[in-house]
Amino acid sequence: MRGLALLAWVSWEILALTALGVFTGWSIHRWLGGSLLLTLVFGVLGLSLAFYRIYLATKKLEKSE
């Protein structure tokens, strides 16, 4: 059960932070007239942040066990 919860959390982190990045980039493009390339850049930044948070969480889990 713990492994399934961890998988759900990892999936949520990747989906939510990538979607937040894409939405931020799209919003800047739409409202401020920025480049559409910002959508891709912010999406990749969101994905990178998700993987970094997952890395920190796994380090913390390994340390506690």
All heavy atoms as TSV, in Angstrom:
chain	resi	resn	atom	element	x	y	z
A	1	MET	N	N	0.821	-1.189	0.000
A	1	MET	CA	C	0.000	0.000	0.000
A	1	MET	C	C	0.876	1.269	0.000
A	1	MET	O	O	0.548	2.244	-0.647
A	1	MET	CB	C	-0.915	-0.037	1.226
A	1	MET	CG	C	-2.009	0.968	1.160
A	1	MET	SD	S	-3.059	0.580	-0.227
A	1	MET	CE	C	-4.524	1.347	0.227
A	2	ARG	N	N	1.987	1.215	0.719
A	2	ARG	CA	C	2.866	2.376	0.782
A	2	ARG	C	C	3.488	2.681	-0.586
A	2	ARG	O	O	3.629	3.830	-0.971
A	2	ARG	CB	C	3.959	2.124	1.813
A	2	ARG	CG	C	4.860	3.285	2.009
A	2	ARG	CD	C	5.848	3.026	3.106
A	2	ARG	NE	N	6.819	4.094	3.150
A	2	ARG	CZ	C	7.638	4.316	4.137
A	2	ARG	NH1	N	7.624	3.526	5.183
A	2	ARG	NH2	N	8.487	5.302	4.100
A	3	GLY	N	N	3.826	1.629	-1.322
A	3	GLY	CA	C	4.381	1.803	-2.659
A	3	GLY	C	C	3.379	2.427	-3.609
A	3	GLY	O	O	3.722	3.263	-4.449
A	4	LEU	N	N	2.124	2.046	-3.477
A	4	LEU	CA	C	1.068	2.611	-4.318
A	4	LEU	C	C	0.844	4.085	-3.989
A	4	LEU	O	O	0.648	4.905	-4.892
A	4	LEU	CB	C	-0.221	1.812	-4.113
A	4	LEU	CG	C	-1.275	1.903	-5.203
A	4	LEU	CD1	C	-0.674	1.551	-6.555
A	4	LEU	CD2	C	-2.422	0.976	-4.885
A	5	ALA	N	N	0.916	4.424	-2.723
A	5	ALA	CA	C	0.779	5.824	-2.318
A	5	ALA	C	C	1.950	6.654	-2.835
A	5	ALA	O	O	1.765	7.795	-3.277
A	5	ALA	CB	C	0.684	5.922	-0.799
A	6	LEU	N	N	3.133	6.076	-2.805
A	6	LEU	CA	C	4.308	6.773	-3.328
A	6	LEU	C	C	4.186	6.985	-4.836
A	6	LEU	O	O	4.505	8.056	-5.343
A	6	LEU	CB	C	5.579	5.985	-2.999
A	6	LEU	CG	C	6.891	6.618	-3.409
A	6	LEU	CD1	C	7.091	7.960	-2.696
A	6	LEU	CD2	C	8.045	5.688	-3.111
A	7	LEU	N	N	3.710	5.995	-5.545
A	7	LEU	CA	C	3.497	6.122	-6.986
A	7	LEU	C	C	2.469	7.200	-7.296
A	7	LEU	O	O	2.658	8.000	-8.228
A	7	LEU	CB	C	3.049	4.782	-7.574
A	7	LEU	CG	C	2.744	4.774	-9.063
A	7	LEU	CD1	C	4.018	5.058	-9.861
A	7	LEU	CD2	C	2.136	3.443	-9.466
A	8	ALA	N	N	1.403	7.255	-6.527
A	8	ALA	CA	C	0.385	8.282	-6.730
A	8	ALA	C	C	0.964	9.669	-6.462
A	8	ALA	O	O	0.682	10.621	-7.204
A	8	ALA	CB	C	-0.809	8.033	-5.816
A	9	TRP	N	N	1.780	9.798	-5.427
A	9	TRP	CA	C	2.381	11.101	-5.118
A	9	TRP	C	C	3.337	11.540	-6.220
A	9	TRP	O	O	3.330	12.695	-6.624
A	9	TRP	CB	C	3.109	11.033	-3.776
A	9	TRP	CG	C	3.788	12.310	-3.447
A	9	TRP	CD1	C	3.201	13.440	-2.960
A	9	TRP	CD2	C	5.177	12.607	-3.616
A	9	TRP	NE1	N	4.158	14.420	-2.811
A	9	TRP	CE2	C	5.368	13.938	-3.208
A	9	TRP	CE3	C	6.261	11.878	-4.067
A	9	TRP	CZ2	C	6.612	14.543	-3.240
A	9	TRP	CZ3	C	7.496	12.483	-4.100
A	9	TRP	CH2	C	7.660	13.800	-3.692
A	10	VAL	N	N	4.164	10.613	-6.706
A	10	VAL	CA	C	5.109	10.934	-7.775
A	10	VAL	C	C	4.349	11.364	-9.031
A	10	VAL	O	O	4.695	12.360	-9.672
A	10	VAL	CB	C	6.042	9.733	-8.067
A	10	VAL	CG1	C	6.777	9.906	-9.375
A	10	VAL	CG2	C	7.023	9.542	-6.930
A	11	SER	N	N	3.305	10.630	-9.369
A	11	SER	CA	C	2.494	10.980	-10.543
A	11	SER	C	C	1.870	12.355	-10.384
A	11	SER	O	O	1.842	13.154	-11.327
A	11	SER	CB	C	1.394	9.942	-10.755
A	11	SER	OG	O	1.945	8.672	-10.926
A	12	TRP	N	N	1.361	12.640	-9.198
A	12	TRP	CA	C	0.744	13.932	-8.939
A	12	TRP	C	C	1.765	15.061	-9.055
A	12	TRP	O	O	1.481	16.101	-9.643
A	12	TRP	CB	C	0.101	13.939	-7.563
A	12	TRP	CG	C	-0.356	15.310	-7.164
A	12	TRP	CD1	C	0.202	16.092	-6.218
A	12	TRP	CD2	C	-1.434	16.043	-7.730
A	12	TRP	NE1	N	-0.471	17.285	-6.161
A	12	TRP	CE2	C	-1.477	17.292	-7.069
A	12	TRP	CE3	C	-2.365	15.778	-8.722
A	12	TRP	CZ2	C	-2.430	18.259	-7.378
A	12	TRP	CZ3	C	-3.303	16.756	-9.021
A	12	TRP	CH2	C	-3.333	17.967	-8.359
A	13	GLU	N	N	2.952	14.865	-8.509
A	13	GLU	CA	C	3.997	15.881	-8.583
A	13	GLU	C	C	4.337	16.204	-10.042
A	13	GLU	O	O	4.407	17.366	-10.423
A	13	GLU	CB	C	5.266	15.416	-7.861
A	13	GLU	CG	C	5.201	15.454	-6.371
A	13	GLU	CD	C	5.266	16.855	-5.813
A	13	GLU	OE1	O	6.089	17.655	-6.269
A	13	GLU	OE2	O	4.480	17.136	-4.903
A	14	ILE	N	N	4.544	15.168	-10.832
A	14	ILE	CA	C	4.915	15.376	-12.231
A	14	ILE	C	C	3.786	16.073	-12.984
A	14	ILE	O	O	4.007	17.060	-13.692
A	14	ILE	CB	C	5.295	14.043	-12.899
A	14	ILE	CG1	C	6.616	13.538	-12.312
A	14	ILE	CG2	C	5.397	14.193	-14.412
A	14	ILE	CD1	C	7.000	12.151	-12.759
A	15	LEU	N	N	2.581	15.593	-12.824
A	15	LEU	CA	C	1.438	16.163	-13.544
A	15	LEU	C	C	1.150	17.594	-13.102
A	15	LEU	O	O	1.002	18.493	-13.940
A	15	LEU	CB	C	0.206	15.285	-13.334
A	15	LEU	CG	C	-1.054	15.745	-14.041
A	15	LEU	CD1	C	-0.870	15.610	-15.548
A	15	LEU	CD2	C	-2.244	14.931	-13.584
A	16	ALA	N	N	1.095	17.816	-11.813
A	16	ALA	CA	C	0.707	19.136	-11.306
A	16	ALA	C	C	1.749	20.206	-11.600
A	16	ALA	O	O	1.409	21.304	-12.061
A	16	ALA	CB	C	0.448	19.055	-9.799
A	17	LEU	N	N	3.002	19.923	-11.350
A	17	LEU	CA	C	4.028	20.943	-11.552
A	17	LEU	C	C	4.277	21.219	-13.034
A	17	LEU	O	O	4.527	22.365	-13.419
A	17	LEU	CB	C	5.313	20.557	-10.838
A	17	LEU	CG	C	5.218	20.638	-9.314
A	17	LEU	CD1	C	6.474	20.099	-8.666
A	17	LEU	CD2	C	4.949	22.051	-8.861
A	18	THR	N	N	4.169	20.189	-13.875
A	18	THR	CA	C	4.303	20.418	-15.316
A	18	THR	C	C	3.123	21.239	-15.821
A	18	THR	O	O	3.301	22.183	-16.606
A	18	THR	CB	C	4.405	19.087	-16.074
A	18	THR	OG1	O	5.506	18.352	-15.562
A	18	THR	CG2	C	4.601	19.313	-17.556
A	19	ALA	N	N	1.917	20.897	-15.377
A	19	ALA	CA	C	0.735	21.658	-15.789
A	19	ALA	C	C	0.811	23.103	-15.295
A	19	ALA	O	O	0.433	24.033	-16.023
A	19	ALA	CB	C	-0.529	20.985	-15.256
A	20	LEU	N	N	1.309	23.310	-14.101
A	20	LEU	CA	C	1.462	24.661	-13.583
A	20	LEU	C	C	2.447	25.461	-14.420
A	20	LEU	O	O	2.214	26.635	-14.734
A	20	LEU	CB	C	1.913	24.626	-12.126
A	20	LEU	CG	C	2.098	25.974	-11.435
A	20	LEU	CD1	C	0.768	26.702	-11.328
A	20	LEU	CD2	C	2.715	25.775	-10.073
A	21	GLY	N	N	3.542	24.829	-14.817
A	21	GLY	CA	C	4.517	25.497	-15.663
A	21	GLY	C	C	3.951	25.858	-17.026
A	21	GLY	O	O	4.144	26.964	-17.529
A	22	VAL	N	N	3.242	24.916	-17.631
A	22	VAL	CA	C	2.627	25.175	-18.937
A	22	VAL	C	C	1.592	26.279	-18.823
A	22	VAL	O	O	1.529	27.183	-19.667
A	22	VAL	CB	C	2.005	23.882	-19.516
A	22	VAL	CG1	C	1.122	24.174	-20.713
A	22	VAL	CG2	C	3.094	22.898	-19.890
A	23	PHE	N	N	0.777	26.254	-17.786
A	23	PHE	CA	C	-0.228	27.293	-17.595
A	23	PHE	C	C	0.418	28.656	-17.386
A	23	PHE	O	O	-0.049	29.661	-17.924
A	23	PHE	CB	C	-1.133	26.958	-16.405
A	23	PHE	CG	C	-2.148	28.025	-16.131
A	23	PHE	CD1	C	-3.237	28.189	-16.963
A	23	PHE	CD2	C	-1.999	28.881	-15.051
A	23	PHE	CE1	C	-4.164	29.191	-16.721
A	23	PHE	CE2	C	-2.914	29.874	-14.799
A	23	PHE	CZ	C	-4.011	30.036	-15.631
A	24	THR	N	N	1.495	28.699	-16.628
A	24	THR	CA	C	2.203	29.964	-16.406
A	24	THR	C	C	2.755	30.515	-17.714
A	24	THR	O	O	2.600	31.695	-18.023
A	24	THR	CB	C	3.340	29.775	-15.389
A	24	THR	OG1	O	2.806	29.265	-14.174
A	24	THR	CG2	C	4.069	31.070	-15.125
A	25	GLY	N	N	3.393	29.657	-18.497
A	25	GLY	CA	C	3.929	30.089	-19.786
A	25	GLY	C	C	2.843	30.545	-20.736
A	25	GLY	O	O	2.980	31.557	-21.430
A	26	TRP	N	N	1.747	29.807	-20.772
A	26	TRP	CA	C	0.624	30.181	-21.628
A	26	TRP	C	C	0.020	31.509	-21.173
A	26	TRP	O	O	-0.340	32.348	-22.004
A	26	TRP	CB	C	-0.433	29.083	-21.617
A	26	TRP	CG	C	-1.628	29.440	-22.438
A	26	TRP	CD1	C	-1.763	29.319	-23.793
A	26	TRP	CD2	C	-2.854	29.987	-21.955
A	26	TRP	NE1	N	-2.994	29.760	-24.173
A	26	TRP	CE2	C	-3.693	30.181	-23.065
A	26	TRP	CE3	C	-3.318	30.334	-20.692
A	26	TRP	CZ2	C	-4.971	30.700	-22.953
A	26	TRP	CZ3	C	-4.594	30.860	-20.583
A	26	TRP	CH2	C	-5.412	31.036	-21.699
A	27	SER	N	N	-0.088	31.695	-19.864
A	27	SER	CA	C	-0.654	32.945	-19.336
A	27	SER	C	C	0.217	34.137	-19.713
A	27	SER	O	O	-0.299	35.192	-20.094
A	27	SER	CB	C	-0.784	32.874	-17.815
A	27	SER	OG	O	-1.665	31.848	-17.457
A	28	ILE	N	N	1.512	33.985	-19.595
A	28	ILE	CA	C	2.411	35.074	-19.987
A	28	ILE	C	C	2.274	35.359	-21.475
A	28	ILE	O	O	2.227	36.515	-21.899
A	28	ILE	CB	C	3.865	34.727	-19.603
A	28	ILE	CG1	C	4.024	34.754	-18.093
A	28	ILE	CG2	C	4.840	35.699	-20.255
A	28	ILE	CD1	C	5.366	34.250	-17.597
A	29	HIS	N	N	2.166	34.297	-22.270
A	29	HIS	CA	C	1.982	34.483	-23.706
A	29	HIS	C	C	0.664	35.191	-24.001
A	29	HIS	O	O	0.608	36.126	-24.801
A	29	HIS	CB	C	2.011	33.126	-24.418
A	29	HIS	CG	C	1.467	33.158	-25.808
A	29	HIS	ND1	N	2.116	33.786	-26.846
A	29	HIS	CD2	C	0.330	32.648	-26.328
A	29	HIS	CE1	C	1.403	33.659	-27.943
A	29	HIS	NE2	N	0.308	32.968	-27.648
A	30	ARG	N	N	-0.382	34.755	-23.371
A	30	ARG	CA	C	-1.725	35.274	-23.651
A	30	ARG	C	C	-1.907	36.698	-23.138
A	30	ARG	O	O	-2.434	37.552	-23.853
A	30	ARG	CB	C	-2.742	34.342	-23.003
A	30	ARG	CG	C	-4.147	34.684	-23.236
A	30	ARG	CD	C	-4.596	34.143	-24.554
A	30	ARG	NE	N	-6.035	34.336	-24.630
A	30	ARG	CZ	C	-6.670	34.545	-25.741
A	30	ARG	NH1	N	-6.019	34.549	-26.868
A	30	ARG	NH2	N	-7.964	34.711	-25.739
A	31	TRP	N	N	-1.523	36.962	-21.904
A	31	TRP	CA	C	-1.839	38.243	-21.283
A	31	TRP	C	C	-0.789	39.313	-21.533
A	31	TRP	O	O	-1.113	40.484	-21.640
A	31	TRP	CB	C	-2.041	38.073	-19.783
A	31	TRP	CG	C	-3.242	37.249	-19.448
A	31	TRP	CD1	C	-4.389	37.158	-20.158
A	31	TRP	CD2	C	-3.402	36.389	-18.323
A	31	TRP	NE1	N	-5.257	36.289	-19.552
A	31	TRP	CE2	C	-4.681	35.801	-18.421
A	31	TRP	CE3	C	-2.592	36.057	-17.258
A	31	TRP	CZ2	C	-5.159	34.909	-17.484
A	31	TRP	CZ3	C	-3.069	35.168	-16.319
A	31	TRP	CH2	C	-4.345	34.614	-16.437
A	32	LEU	N	N	0.468	38.927	-21.586
A	32	LEU	CA	C	1.523	39.927	-21.751
A	32	LEU	C	C	2.113	39.948	-23.150
A	32	LEU	O	O	2.987	40.766	-23.436
A	32	LEU	CB	C	2.631	39.689	-20.720
A	32	LEU	CG	C	2.209	39.753	-19.253
A	32	LEU	CD1	C	3.388	39.430	-18.361
A	32	LEU	CD2	C	1.625	41.101	-18.912
A	33	GLY	N	N	1.668	39.050	-24.012
A	33	GLY	CA	C	2.149	39.032	-25.375
A	33	GLY	C	C	3.542	38.458	-25.530
A	33	GLY	O	O	4.232	38.773	-26.499
A	34	GLY	N	N	3.946	37.626	-24.618
A	34	GLY	CA	C	5.270	37.010	-24.705
A	34	GLY	C	C	5.298	35.924	-25.758
A	34	GLY	O	O	4.286	35.594	-26.390
A	35	SER	N	N	6.451	35.347	-25.959
A	35	SER	CA	C	6.622	34.294	-26.951
A	35	SER	C	C	5.904	33.020	-26.513
A	35	SER	O	O	5.836	32.704	-25.319
A	35	SER	CB	C	8.111	34.011	-27.126
A	35	SER	OG	O	8.299	32.886	-27.940
A	36	LEU	N	N	5.382	32.299	-27.491
A	36	LEU	CA	C	4.733	31.021	-27.196
A	36	LEU	C	C	5.752	29.989	-26.729
A	36	LEU	O	O	5.410	29.013	-26.069
A	36	LEU	CB	C	3.980	30.512	-28.437
A	36	LEU	CG	C	3.050	29.328	-28.240
A	36	LEU	CD1	C	2.020	29.633	-27.153
A	36	LEU	CD2	C	2.356	28.973	-29.530
A	37	LEU	N	N	7.004	30.231	-27.026
A	37	LEU	CA	C	8.079	29.347	-26.578
A	37	LEU	C	C	8.163	29.319	-25.045
A	37	LEU	O	O	8.626	28.334	-24.470
A	37	LEU	CB	C	9.414	29.808	-27.169
A	37	LEU	CG	C	10.630	28.956	-26.915
A	37	LEU	CD1	C	10.440	27.577	-27.540
A	37	LEU	CD2	C	11.865	29.612	-27.477
A	38	LEU	N	N	7.678	30.380	-24.402
A	38	LEU	CA	C	7.682	30.400	-22.934
A	38	LEU	C	C	6.842	29.274	-22.349
A	38	LEU	O	O	7.136	28.792	-21.258
A	38	LEU	CB	C	7.174	31.749	-22.423
A	38	LEU	CG	C	8.136	32.913	-22.556
A	38	LEU	CD1	C	7.468	34.203	-22.115
A	38	LEU	CD2	C	9.385	32.670	-21.744
A	39	THR	N	N	5.815	28.848	-23.064
A	39	THR	CA	C	4.994	27.735	-22.594
A	39	THR	C	C	5.842	26.477	-22.461
A	39	THR	O	O	5.778	25.778	-21.451
A	39	THR	CB	C	3.829	27.486	-23.568
A	39	THR	OG1	O	3.080	28.683	-23.695
A	39	THR	CG2	C	2.928	26.388	-23.085
A	40	LEU	N	N	6.664	26.229	-23.456
A	40	LEU	CA	C	7.551	25.078	-23.416
A	40	LEU	C	C	8.615	25.232	-22.331
A	40	LEU	O	O	8.882	24.299	-21.570
A	40	LEU	CB	C	8.220	24.884	-24.777
A	40	LEU	CG	C	9.217	23.740	-24.887
A	40	LEU	CD1	C	8.518	22.399	-24.732
A	40	LEU	CD2	C	9.949	23.815	-26.200
A	41	VAL	N	N	9.186	26.409	-22.237
A	41	VAL	CA	C	10.240	26.654	-21.249
A	41	VAL	C	C	9.710	26.476	-19.834
A	41	VAL	O	O	10.309	25.775	-19.008
A	41	VAL	CB	C	10.852	28.059	-21.433
A	41	VAL	CG1	C	11.775	28.413	-20.291
A	41	VAL	CG2	C	11.582	28.143	-22.764
A	42	PHE	N	N	8.566	27.082	-19.543
A	42	PHE	CA	C	7.999	26.953	-18.199
A	42	PHE	C	C	7.518	25.529	-17.927
A	42	PHE	O	O	7.584	25.049	-16.791
A	42	PHE	CB	C	6.867	27.957	-17.989
A	42	PHE	CG	C	7.343	29.316	-17.600
A	42	PHE	CD1	C	7.475	30.313	-18.542
A	42	PHE	CD2	C	7.672	29.600	-16.293
A	42	PHE	CE1	C	7.926	31.573	-18.197
A	42	PHE	CE2	C	8.118	30.856	-15.920
A	42	PHE	CZ	C	8.245	31.845	-16.881
A	43	GLY	N	N	7.044	24.819	-18.949
A	43	GLY	CA	C	6.665	23.420	-18.775
A	43	GLY	C	C	7.855	22.561	-18.389
A	43	GLY	O	O	7.770	21.716	-17.503
A	44	VAL	N	N	8.990	22.780	-19.066
A	44	VAL	CA	C	10.211	22.031	-18.746
A	44	VAL	C	C	10.712	22.407	-17.352
A	44	VAL	O	O	11.173	21.539	-16.598
A	44	VAL	CB	C	11.286	22.273	-19.824
A	44	VAL	CG1	C	12.631	21.735	-19.387
A	44	VAL	CG2	C	10.863	21.648	-21.137
A	45	LEU	N	N	10.607	23.676	-16.997
A	45	LEU	CA	C	10.999	24.080	-15.642
A	45	LEU	C	C	10.115	23.422	-14.584
A	45	LEU	O	O	10.601	22.996	-13.535
A	45	LEU	CB	C	10.950	25.601	-15.507
A	45	LEU	CG	C	12.070	26.372	-16.175
A	45	LEU	CD1	C	11.805	27.876	-16.081
A	45	LEU	CD2	C	13.406	26.029	-15.576
A	46	GLY	N	N	8.823	23.339	-14.852
A	46	GLY	CA	C	7.918	22.657	-13.928
A	46	GLY	C	C	8.248	21.190	-13.788
A	46	GLY	O	O	8.240	20.630	-12.690
A	47	LEU	N	N	8.560	20.541	-14.913
A	47	LEU	CA	C	8.938	19.137	-14.882
A	47	LEU	C	C	10.250	18.937	-14.124
A	47	LEU	O	O	10.389	18.010	-13.326
A	47	LEU	CB	C	9.065	18.598	-16.310
A	47	LEU	CG	C	9.369	17.124	-16.482
A	47	LEU	CD1	C	8.261	16.278	-15.872
A	47	LEU	CD2	C	9.547	16.800	-17.946
A	48	SER	N	N	11.188	19.842	-14.338
A	48	SER	CA	C	12.465	19.769	-13.614
A	48	SER	C	C	12.254	19.936	-12.116
A	48	SER	O	O	12.869	19.223	-11.309
A	48	SER	CB	C	13.428	20.842	-14.107
A	48	SER	OG	O	13.687	20.679	-15.471
A	49	LEU	N	N	11.388	20.857	-11.743
A	49	LEU	CA	C	11.080	21.055	-10.326
A	49	LEU	C	C	10.432	19.813	-9.737
A	49	LEU	O	O	10.738	19.430	-8.592
A	49	LEU	CB	C	10.169	22.273	-10.146
A	49	LEU	CG	C	9.753	22.586	-8.722
A	49	LEU	CD1	C	10.973	22.925	-7.866
A	49	LEU	CD2	C	8.755	23.724	-8.709
A	50	ALA	N	N	9.567	19.165	-10.491
A	50	ALA	CA	C	8.930	17.939	-10.002
A	50	ALA	C	C	9.969	16.854	-9.740
A	50	ALA	O	O	9.949	16.208	-8.687
A	50	ALA	CB	C	7.895	17.449	-11.014
A	51	PHE	N	N	10.881	16.661	-10.695
A	51	PHE	CA	C	11.907	15.642	-10.491
A	51	PHE	C	C	12.840	16.003	-9.340
A	51	PHE	O	O	13.294	15.127	-8.597
A	51	PHE	CB	C	12.707	15.403	-11.766
A	51	PHE	CG	C	11.986	14.514	-12.738
A	51	PHE	CD1	C	11.621	14.984	-13.983
A	51	PHE	CD2	C	11.670	13.211	-12.405
A	51	PHE	CE1	C	10.956	14.172	-14.880
A	51	PHE	CE2	C	11.008	12.388	-13.288
A	51	PHE	CZ	C	10.646	12.869	-14.528
A	52	TYR	N	N	13.125	17.273	-9.139
A	52	TYR	CA	C	13.964	17.691	-8.023
A	52	TYR	C	C	13.262	17.413	-6.689
A	52	TYR	O	O	13.880	16.909	-5.749
A	52	TYR	CB	C	14.304	19.174	-8.150
A	52	TYR	CG	C	15.165	19.682	-7.024
A	52	TYR	CD1	C	16.480	19.252	-6.881
A	52	TYR	CD2	C	14.665	20.579	-6.096
A	52	TYR	CE1	C	17.273	19.708	-5.841
A	52	TYR	CE2	C	15.448	21.041	-5.058
A	52	TYR	CZ	C	16.748	20.606	-4.933
A	52	TYR	OH	O	17.517	21.056	-3.900
A	53	ARG	N	N	11.967	17.710	-6.617
A	53	ARG	CA	C	11.224	17.434	-5.385
A	53	ARG	C	C	11.143	15.939	-5.110
A	53	ARG	O	O	11.215	15.501	-3.959
A	53	ARG	CB	C	9.829	18.051	-5.455
A	53	ARG	CG	C	9.840	19.552	-5.303
A	53	ARG	CD	C	8.450	20.153	-5.464
A	53	ARG	NE	N	7.408	19.448	-4.743
A	53	ARG	CZ	C	6.956	19.803	-3.539
A	53	ARG	NH1	N	7.470	20.851	-2.939
A	53	ARG	NH2	N	5.986	19.118	-2.970
A	54	ILE	N	N	11.009	15.128	-6.154
A	54	ILE	CA	C	10.982	13.683	-5.991
A	54	ILE	C	C	12.344	13.197	-5.509
A	54	ILE	O	O	12.435	12.335	-4.621
A	54	ILE	CB	C	10.568	13.000	-7.306
A	54	ILE	CG1	C	9.100	13.317	-7.609
A	54	ILE	CG2	C	10.789	11.497	-7.245
A	54	ILE	CD1	C	8.682	12.997	-9.028
A	55	TYR	N	N	13.403	13.752	-6.058
A	55	TYR	CA	C	14.760	13.401	-5.627
A	55	TYR	C	C	14.956	13.718	-4.146
A	55	TYR	O	O	15.473	12.894	-3.385
A	55	TYR	CB	C	15.773	14.157	-6.485
A	55	TYR	CG	C	17.184	14.099	-5.968
A	55	TYR	CD1	C	17.936	12.931	-6.094
A	55	TYR	CD2	C	17.767	15.197	-5.351
A	55	TYR	CE1	C	19.230	12.867	-5.608
A	55	TYR	CE2	C	19.059	15.143	-4.879
A	55	TYR	CZ	C	19.786	13.975	-5.000
A	55	TYR	OH	O	21.064	13.922	-4.517
A	56	LEU	N	N	14.537	14.906	-3.721
A	56	LEU	CA	C	14.677	15.269	-2.306
A	56	LEU	C	C	13.862	14.349	-1.408
A	56	LEU	O	O	14.316	13.957	-0.327
A	56	LEU	CB	C	14.244	16.721	-2.098
A	56	LEU	CG	C	15.152	17.793	-2.678
A	56	LEU	CD1	C	14.567	19.178	-2.412
A	56	LEU	CD2	C	16.552	17.691	-2.109
A	57	ALA	N	N	12.663	13.990	-1.838
A	57	ALA	CA	C	11.817	13.115	-1.028
A	57	ALA	C	C	12.412	11.715	-0.911
A	57	ALA	O	O	12.370	11.106	0.165
A	57	ALA	CB	C	10.417	13.042	-1.629
A	58	THR	N	N	12.972	11.199	-1.996
A	58	THR	CA	C	13.573	9.867	-1.914
A	58	THR	C	C	14.826	9.867	-1.048
A	58	THR	O	O	15.078	8.889	-0.328
A	58	THR	CB	C	13.904	9.307	-3.312
A	58	THR	OG1	O	14.715	10.228	-4.013
A	58	THR	CG2	C	12.650	9.017	-4.092
A	59	LYS	N	N	15.599	10.946	-1.107
A	59	LYS	CA	C	16.753	11.055	-0.201
A	59	LYS	C	C	16.303	11.061	1.250
A	59	LYS	O	O	16.915	10.417	2.105
A	59	LYS	CB	C	17.554	12.323	-0.501
A	59	LYS	CG	C	18.585	12.151	-1.581
A	59	LYS	CD	C	19.404	13.397	-1.745
A	59	LYS	CE	C	20.469	13.430	-0.686
A	59	LYS	NZ	N	21.479	14.483	-0.940
A	60	LYS	N	N	15.226	11.773	1.535
A	60	LYS	CA	C	14.713	11.856	2.890
A	60	LYS	C	C	14.179	10.489	3.346
A	60	LYS	O	O	14.374	10.095	4.487
A	60	LYS	CB	C	13.609	12.909	2.958
A	60	LYS	CG	C	13.145	13.234	4.335
A	60	LYS	CD	C	12.159	14.381	4.305
A	60	LYS	CE	C	11.721	14.756	5.679
A	60	LYS	NZ	N	10.752	15.855	5.682
A	61	LEU	N	N	13.514	9.767	2.437
A	61	LEU	CA	C	13.008	8.446	2.763
A	61	LEU	C	C	14.152	7.464	3.045
A	61	LEU	O	O	14.069	6.646	3.966
A	61	LEU	CB	C	12.142	7.898	1.637
A	61	LEU	CG	C	10.683	8.314	1.616
A	61	LEU	CD1	C	10.013	7.808	0.353
A	61	LEU	CD2	C	9.970	7.820	2.846
A	62	GLU	N	N	15.189	7.527	2.220
A	62	GLU	CA	C	16.338	6.643	2.426
A	62	GLU	C	C	17.040	6.924	3.744
A	62	GLU	O	O	17.523	6.021	4.408
A	62	GLU	CB	C	17.323	6.785	1.266
A	62	GLU	CG	C	16.841	6.175	-0.019
A	62	GLU	CD	C	17.779	6.434	-1.173
A	62	GLU	OE1	O	18.763	7.208	-1.002
A	62	GLU	OE2	O	17.550	5.885	-2.264
A	63	LYS	N	N	17.092	8.192	4.095
A	63	LYS	CA	C	17.772	8.584	5.331
A	63	LYS	C	C	16.970	8.105	6.553
A	63	LYS	O	O	17.552	7.699	7.558
A	63	LYS	CB	C	17.928	10.095	5.375
A	63	LYS	CG	C	18.799	10.595	6.491
A	63	LYS	CD	C	18.883	12.108	6.444
A	63	LYS	CE	C	20.293	12.507	6.116
A	63	LYS	NZ	N	20.490	13.953	6.217
A	64	SER	N	N	15.652	8.136	6.481
A	64	SER	CA	C	14.830	7.761	7.635
A	64	SER	C	C	14.761	6.244	7.832
A	64	SER	O	O	14.461	5.785	8.910
A	64	SER	CB	C	13.424	8.325	7.481
A	64	SER	OG	O	12.736	7.682	6.421
A	65	GLU	N	N	15.043	5.479	6.795
A	65	GLU	CA	C	14.962	4.009	6.930
A	65	GLU	C	C	16.211	3.407	7.404
A	65	GLU	O	O	17.162	3.528	7.765
A	65	GLU	CB	C	14.597	3.390	5.593
A	65	GLU	CG	C	13.181	3.685	5.221
A	65	GLU	CD	C	12.816	3.047	3.880
A	65	GLU	OE1	O	13.691	2.475	3.213
A	65	GLU	OE2	O	11.667	3.135	3.529
